Amino acid sequence: MDQNQHAYFEGKIIPFRDAKISIGTHGLNYGTAAFGGVRGYWNDAQKKLYLFRPYDHYKRFLNASKILLMSLPHTPESLTNITLDLLKVDNWQQDVYVRPLCYKADPGIGVRLHDLRDEVSIFAIAFGAYGKNEDGAHVTISSWRRVDDNVIPARGKISGAYANSALIKTDAIRSGFDEALVLDHNGHVSEGTAMNVFMVRDGVLITPPVYDNILEGITRRTIIELAKNELGMDVVERSIDRTETFLCEELFLTGTAAQVMVVNKVDHRQVGDGKLGPITARLRDLFNDVVHGKMEKYNHWNVPVE
């Protein structure tokens, strides 16, 4: 992280090196924080940086803050405007990842959500590929289960919940895999460590429903719309059994950071013909064009940094 870049911190845009919290901060000690992730895509031909669906991202971010009993003086529009101002200060001319964070800011000991000060920070980093094998990942079914809505809600990016993802990801990587699929408490496929799941089976695009303990992904929603509108596909939201991932024709993962990650093996079992499938390829290309401002039909999703 370039210390000379800037961050939004406690109501102001300041040098990143000065955006500091106490080691006693409640959000750090107890995970009483929530974060978001917004991608910015640089269109070199147009010399423009586009934020992809920031209003949707910040709406979800504020919903997560609501789960944590936060009262923030922001709207999706105000947070988007702050982000635009922040990106303009550092004059980004490449793909970036923006990280908003809301957190219980008071120092002290004691588990609770009430009677604590709430703050928001935002910073950006240069960001390209998320994983090493995005064109053909080998994933495993994790022995860890996904957090449940009645334990820590997965539909909000609650910081403390990501210890679950960290356990899953480290075990998978150290076992020689690229990523992991996680089952929910009913034994259904829920998510990857930080991605939603899609499979193609008998020509139908299938993804777990929001009640199977998944993050309500913005990229997930985008892929569903593109599949319906541009490919004319049926998209079914239903529970997915573990062994279906062994038998499907195509399997891919989506997320703001991961974008569209192709899976070609699950626990040493080849998915389809082991190559990038035609539906995944079409959807990935469409997604790439949309986020870079190359499809006028979807320009309402992109907010230029001007």
MINU-438378 format. One record per residue (C-alpha): residue number from 1; residue in one letter; x, y, z. Coordinates in steps of 0.5 Angstrom, whole numbers, plus 2048, in hexadecimal, padded with zeros to 3 digits. Each point is the difference from the previous one (the first is absolute). Example, Ala and Ser with C-alpha at 12.3 -4.5 7.8 and 13.67 -1.06 7.14 Angstrom:
! MINU-438378
- pos / code / X / Y / Z
- 1 / a / 819 / 7F7 / 810
- 2 / s / 802 / 807 / 7FE
This chain:
! MINU-438378
- pos / code / X / Y / Z
- 1 / m / 800 / 800 / 800
- 2 / d / 803 / 807 / 7FE
- 3 / q / 800 / 804 / 806
- 4 / n / 800 / 806 / 7FC
- 5 / q / 7F9 / 7FF / 7FD
- 6 / h / 7FA / 802 / 804
- 7 / a / 7FA / 7FD / 804
- 8 / y / 7F9 / 802 / 803
- 9 / f / 801 / 800 / 807
- 10 / e / 7FB / 803 / 806
- 11 / g / 7FD / 805 / 7FB
- 12 / k / 806 / 802 / 7FC
- 13 / i / 804 / 7FE / 7FA
- 14 / i / 807 / 800 / 803
- 15 / p / 807 / 7FD / 7FE
- 16 / f / 7FF / 7F8 / 801
- 17 / r / 806 / 800 / 805
- 18 / d / 7FC / 804 / 805
- 19 / a / 7FA / 7FC / 800
- 20 / k / 801 / 7FC / 806
- 21 / i / 7FC / 7FD / 806
- 22 / s / 802 / 7FE / 807
- 23 / i / 802 / 7F9 / 801
- 24 / g / 7FA / 800 / 805
- 25 / t / 7FB / 801 / 7FB
- 26 / h / 7F9 / 7FC / 801
- 27 / g / 800 / 7FE / 7F9
- 28 / l / 807 / 7FE / 800
- 29 / n / 7FF / 7FC / 806
- 30 / y / 7F9 / 7FD / 7FF
- 31 / g / 7FF / 800 / 7F8
- 32 / t / 7FB / 805 / 801
- 33 / a / 801 / 803 / 7F9
- 34 / a / 7FD / 7FF / 7F9
- 35 / f / 803 / 801 / 7FA
- 36 / g / 7FF / 800 / 7F8
- 37 / g / 804 / 800 / 7FA
- 38 / v / 7FF / 804 / 7FA
- 39 / r / 804 / 7FF / 7F9
- 40 / g / 802 / 806 / 7FC
- 41 / y / 802 / 7FE / 7F9
- 42 / w / 804 / 804 / 7FB
- 43 / n / 7FE / 801 / 7F9
- 44 / d / 807 / 802 / 7FC
- 45 / a / 7FC / 802 / 7FA
- 46 / q / 7FC / 805 / 803
- 47 / k / 805 / 802 / 806
- 48 / k / 7FA / 7FF / 805
- 49 / l / 800 / 7FC / 807
- 50 / y / 7F9 / 7FD / 801
- 51 / l / 7FD / 7FE / 807
- 52 / f / 7FC / 7FA / 7FF
- 53 / r / 7F9 / 800 / 803
- 54 / p / 802 / 804 / 806
- 55 / y / 7F9 / 802 / 802
- 56 / d / 7FF / 7F8 / 801
- 57 / h / 806 / 7FF / 803
- 58 / y / 7FF / 806 / 805
- 59 / k / 7F9 / 7FE / 801
- 60 / r / 802 / 7F9 / 803
- 61 / f / 805 / 803 / 804
- 62 / l / 7FB / 804 / 803
- 63 / n / 7FC / 7FA / 801
- 64 / a / 806 / 7FD / 804
- 65 / s / 801 / 806 / 804
- 66 / k / 7F8 / 7FF / 802
- 67 / i / 801 / 7F9 / 802
- 68 / l / 806 / 802 / 805
- 69 / l / 7FB / 806 / 803
- 70 / m / 804 / 805 / 7FD
- 71 / s / 7FD / 807 / 7FE
- 72 / l / 804 / 803 / 7FB
- 73 / p / 7FF / 807 / 7FD
- 74 / h / 801 / 7FD / 7F9
- 75 / t / 7FC / 7FE / 7FA
- 76 / p / 802 / 7FC / 7FA
- 77 / e / 801 / 807 / 7FC
- 78 / s / 804 / 803 / 805
- 79 / l / 805 / 7FA / 801
- 80 / t / 800 / 800 / 7F8
- 81 / n / 802 / 807 / 800
- 82 / i / 805 / 800 / 805
- 83 / t / 803 / 7FA / 7FC
- 84 / l / 800 / 804 / 7FA
- 85 / d / 804 / 806 / 804
- 86 / l / 805 / 7FB / 803
- 87 / l / 802 / 7FD / 7F9
- 88 / k / 800 / 807 / 7FD
- 89 / v / 805 / 802 / 805
- 90 / d / 805 / 7FA / 7FE
- 91 / n / 7FF / 801 / 7F9
- 92 / w / 7FF / 7F8 / 7FF
- 93 / q / 801 / 7FE / 7F9
- 94 / q / 800 / 7F8 / 801
- 95 / d / 7FB / 7FB / 802
- 96 / v / 7FF / 801 / 808
- 97 / y / 7FC / 7FD / 806
- 98 / v / 7FD / 804 / 805
- 99 / r / 7FF / 7FE / 807
- 100 / p / 7FB / 803 / 804
- 101 / l / 800 / 7FE / 807
- 102 / c / 7FB / 802 / 806
- 103 / y / 802 / 7FF / 807
- 104 / k / 7FE / 801 / 807
- 105 / a / 806 / 805 / 802
- 106 / d / 800 / 801 / 807
- 107 / p / 806 / 7FC / 804
- 108 / g / 7FE / 7FC / 806
- 109 / i / 7FE / 7F9 / 802
- 110 / g / 7F9 / 7FD / 800
- 111 / v / 7FC / 7FC / 7FB
- 112 / r / 7FA / 804 / 7FD
- 113 / l / 7FE / 804 / 7FB
- 114 / h / 7FC / 806 / 803
- 115 / d / 803 / 806 / 803
- 116 / l / 806 / 800 / 7FC
- 117 / r / 802 / 805 / 7FA
- 118 / d / 800 / 7FE / 7F9
- 119 / e / 805 / 803 / 7FB
- 120 / v / 801 / 7FF / 7F8
- 121 / s / 807 / 7FF / 7FD
- 122 / i / 801 / 7FF / 7F8
- 123 / f / 806 / 7FF / 7FC
- 124 / a / 802 / 7FD / 7F9
- 125 / i / 806 / 7FC / 7FE
- 126 / a / 802 / 7FE / 7F9
- 127 / f / 7FD / 7F9 / 7FE
- 128 / g / 800 / 7FB / 7FB
- 129 / a / 7FF / 7F9 / 800
- 130 / y / 7FE / 7FD / 807
- 131 / g / 802 / 7F8 / 7FF
- 132 / k / 806 / 7FD / 7FD
- 133 / n / 7FC / 7FB / 7FC
- 134 / e / 7F9 / 804 / 7FE
- 135 / d / 800 / 7FC / 7F9
- 136 / g / 800 / 7F9 / 803
- 137 / a / 800 / 800 / 808
- 138 / h / 800 / 7F9 / 803
- 139 / v / 7FB / 801 / 806
- 140 / t / 7FF / 7FB / 806
- 141 / i / 7FA / 7FF / 805
- 142 / s / 802 / 803 / 806
- 143 / s / 7FF / 7FD / 807
- 144 / w / 7FE / 806 / 803
- 145 / r / 7F9 / 802 / 7FF
- 146 / r / 7FD / 807 / 7FE
- 147 / v / 7FE / 805 / 806
- 148 / d / 7F8 / 800 / 801
- 149 / d / 7FB / 805 / 800
- 150 / n / 7FF / 7FF / 807
- 151 / v / 807 / 800 / 802
- 152 / i / 803 / 806 / 7FC
- 153 / p / 7FC / 802 / 7FA
- 154 / a / 804 / 7FF / 7F9
- 155 / r / 7FC / 804 / 7FC
- 156 / g / 804 / 806 / 803
- 157 / k / 807 / 801 / 800
- 158 / i / 801 / 7FF / 807
- 159 / s / 808 / 801 / 802
- 160 / g / 800 / 7FB / 805
- 161 / a / 7FC / 7FA / 7FC
- 162 / y / 806 / 800 / 7FB
- 163 / a / 804 / 7FC / 805
- 164 / n / 7FC / 7FB / 7FD
- 165 / s / 802 / 801 / 7F9
- 166 / a / 807 / 801 / 802
- 167 / l / 800 / 7F9 / 804
- 168 / i / 7FD / 7FD / 7F9
- 169 / k / 805 / 803 / 7FC
- 170 / t / 807 / 7FF / 803
- 171 / d / 7FE / 7F9 / 801
- 172 / a / 7FE / 7FF / 7F9
- 173 / i / 806 / 804 / 7FD
- 174 / r / 805 / 7FC / 805
- 175 / s / 7FD / 7F9 / 7FD
- 176 / g / 802 / 802 / 7F9
- 177 / f / 7F9 / 803 / 7FE
- 178 / d / 7FE / 807 / 7FD
- 179 / e / 7FA / 801 / 803
- 180 / a / 7FB / 7FC / 804
- 181 / l / 7F8 / 7FF / 800
- 182 / v / 7FC / 801 / 807
- 183 / l / 7FA / 7FC / 802
- 184 / d / 7FB / 803 / 804
- 185 / h / 7FD / 7FD / 806
- 186 / n / 7FB / 7FC / 7FC
- 187 / g / 806 / 7FD / 7FC
- 188 / h / 7FE / 804 / 7FA
- 189 / v / 806 / 804 / 7FC
- 190 / s / 800 / 807 / 802
- 191 / e / 806 / 804 / 7FE
- 192 / g / 807 / 800 / 7FF
- 193 / t / 804 / 804 / 805
- 194 / a / 7FE / 807 / 7FD
- 195 / m / 7FC / 7FE / 7FA
- 196 / n / 7F9 / 7FE / 7FE
- 197 / v / 7FF / 7F9 / 7FC
- 198 / f / 7FD / 7FF / 7F9
- 199 / m / 800 / 7F9 / 7FC
- 200 / v / 7FD / 7FE / 7F9
- 201 / r / 7FC / 7FA / 801
- 202 / d / 7FC / 7FD / 7FA
- 203 / g / 801 / 807 / 7FC
- 204 / v / 7FD / 804 / 806
- 205 / l / 804 / 805 / 805
- 206 / i / 7FF / 7FE / 807
- 207 / t / 802 / 804 / 806
- 208 / p / 7FF / 7FF / 808
- 209 / p / 7FA / 805 / 802
- 210 / v / 801 / 805 / 805
- 211 / y / 7FD / 7FC / 806
- 212 / d / 806 / 7FB / 7FF
- 213 / n / 804 / 805 / 804
- 214 / i / 804 / 803 / 7FB
- 215 / l / 802 / 808 / 7FF
- 216 / e / 7FB / 803 / 7FB
- 217 / g / 805 / 801 / 7FB
- 218 / i / 800 / 806 / 7FB
- 219 / t / 804 / 7FC / 7FB
- 220 / r / 7FB / 7FB / 801
- 221 / r / 7FA / 804 / 7FF
- 222 / t / 804 / 803 / 7FA
- 223 / i / 801 / 7F9 / 7FD
- 224 / i / 7F9 / 7FE / 801
- 225 / e / 7FE / 806 / 7FC
- 226 / l / 805 / 7FF / 7FA
- 227 / a / 7FE / 7F9 / 800
- 228 / k / 7F9 / 801 / 7FF
- 229 / n / 800 / 806 / 7FC
- 230 / e / 806 / 7FF / 7FB
- 231 / l / 800 / 7F8 / 800
- 232 / g / 7F9 / 7FF / 801
- 233 / m / 801 / 7FB / 805
- 234 / d / 7FC / 7FD / 805
- 235 / v / 803 / 802 / 807
- 236 / v / 7FE / 7FB / 806
- 237 / e / 801 / 802 / 807
- 238 / r / 800 / 7FA / 804
- 239 / s / 804 / 7FC / 805
- 240 / i / 806 / 7FC / 7FD
- 241 / d / 802 / 7F9 / 803
- 242 / r / 807 / 7FF / 800
- 243 / t / 801 / 7FA / 7FB
- 244 / e / 7FC / 805 / 7FB
- 245 / t / 807 / 804 / 7FF
- 246 / f / 803 / 7F9 / 7FE
- 247 / l / 7FB / 7FF / 7FB
- 248 / c / 7FF / 807 / 7FD
- 249 / e / 802 / 802 / 7F9
- 250 / e / 803 / 807 / 803
- 251 / l / 801 / 803 / 806
- 252 / f / 803 / 807 / 802
- 253 / l / 800 / 805 / 806
- 254 / t / 7FF / 807 / 800
- 255 / g / 801 / 806 / 804
- 256 / t / 803 / 807 / 800
- 257 / a / 807 / 7FE / 801
- 258 / a / 800 / 7FA / 7FD
- 259 / q / 7FB / 802 / 7FA
- 260 / v / 7FF / 7F9 / 7FC
- 261 / m / 804 / 7FB / 802
- 262 / v / 800 / 7F9 / 7FC
- 263 / v / 800 / 7FA / 804
- 264 / n / 803 / 7FA / 7FC
- 265 / k / 800 / 7FB / 806
- 266 / v / 7FD / 7FE / 806
- 267 / d / 804 / 7FB / 805
- 268 / h / 804 / 7FD / 7FA
- 269 / r / 7F9 / 7FF / 7FC
- 270 / q / 800 / 804 / 7F9
- 271 / v / 7FB / 805 / 7FF
- 272 / g / 7FD / 7FF / 7F9
- 273 / d / 805 / 7FF / 7FB
- 274 / g / 805 / 803 / 805
- 275 / k / 800 / 807 / 7FB
- 276 / l / 7FD / 807 / 801
- 277 / g / 7F9 / 7FE / 7FE
- 278 / p / 7FC / 804 / 7FA
- 279 / i / 7FB / 803 / 805
- 280 / t / 805 / 802 / 805
- 281 / a / 804 / 803 / 7FB
- 282 / r / 7FB / 804 / 7FD
- 283 / l / 7FE / 803 / 807
- 284 / r / 807 / 802 / 802
- 285 / d / 801 / 804 / 7F9
- 286 / l / 7F9 / 803 / 801
- 287 / f / 802 / 802 / 807
- 288 / n / 807 / 803 / 7FE
- 289 / d / 7FC / 804 / 7FB
- 290 / v / 7FB / 803 / 804
- 291 / v / 805 / 802 / 806
- 292 / h / 805 / 803 / 7FB
- 293 / g / 7FA / 804 / 7FE
- 294 / k / 800 / 7FD / 7F9
- 295 / m / 7F8 / 7FE / 800
- 296 / e / 7FC / 806 / 7FF
- 297 / k / 7FA / 7FC / 803
- 298 / y / 803 / 7FF / 806
- 299 / n / 803 / 807 / 801
- 300 / h / 7FB / 802 / 806
- 301 / w / 804 / 7FB / 804
- 302 / n / 807 / 804 / 7FF
- 303 / v / 802 / 806 / 804
- 304 / p / 805 / 804 / 7FC
- 305 / v / 806 / 803 / 805
- 306 / e / 800 / 807 / 7FD
